[in-house]
């Protein structure tokens, strides 16, 4: 069953002291997502972004809806799990999935299976989101973000992929502090 624990990076996530002050920044250049509370870092994780043919939208958005267990509804890949969905533009969201070393999505932003539940837990509906080519954090906290190495592993077997088990494979506590 994928991914192997030894190759999967652990992503720390911290509880917000004031959820109203949480904001999210995405660097398309670094393929990194930053969750901030003012100047305090709550979470930093590698992400997958859209390809040149199907780019991730740039600009300022808000997370306006969240769905814990969601599946792709249109082809190709109807039924594909996109758990911990945080929608920021109609048809575009930040969700659970494989994080590849280069642009790979149809415009959504994918977080690794062990990062998406944490992101979902710390980002409330209404959270501001900025997606741009680069972010100031790229030069500091984004310099050495580990990237998952399990993207070439085989897909989940149907006994997992086609059930809600796929949404419960990874969880991790949020850290106080």
Buried (B, 14 or more C-beta within 10 A) or exposed (E): EBBEEEEBBEBBBBBBEEEEEBBBBBBBEBBBBBBBBEEEBBBBBBBBBBBEEEBBBEEEBBBBEBBEBBBBEEEEEEEBBBBBBBBBBEEBBBBBBBBBEEBBBBBBBBBBBBBBBBBBBBBEEEBEBBBEEBBEBBEEBBEEBEBBBBBEBEEBEEEBEEEEEBBEBBEBEBEEE
